Amino acid sequence: MAKTVDDMKDRVADIIRQLRPAVQSDGGDIELVDVDENGVVTVRLHGACIGCPSAAITLKMGVEQSLKDNIPEVSKVVCVE
């Protein structure tokens, strides 16, 4: 993995750590799985997030937007099971 991808992954992990308390307060959790060289961030949702109708909105409007605002190299966030 290139140093720039490692650096981006570290910065993404920091933002995810900042967002986790809000997700956890609703009974869910978010886990960073990977960040690739194209800026695609892969996460996994846990707990109450699974099957929640608002999870997709939280992912795009909350997590993805926060990451893009703070880390311009992030292109999108995808969720895996």
Secondary structure as UniProt FT lines:
FT   HELIX           3..24
FT   TURN            25..27
FT   STRAND          28..35
FT   TURN            37..38
FT   STRAND          40..47
FT   TURN            48..51
FT   TURN            53..54
FT   HELIX           55..57
FT   HELIX           58..64
FT   HELIX           65..70
FT   TURN            72..73
FT   STRAND          76..80
//
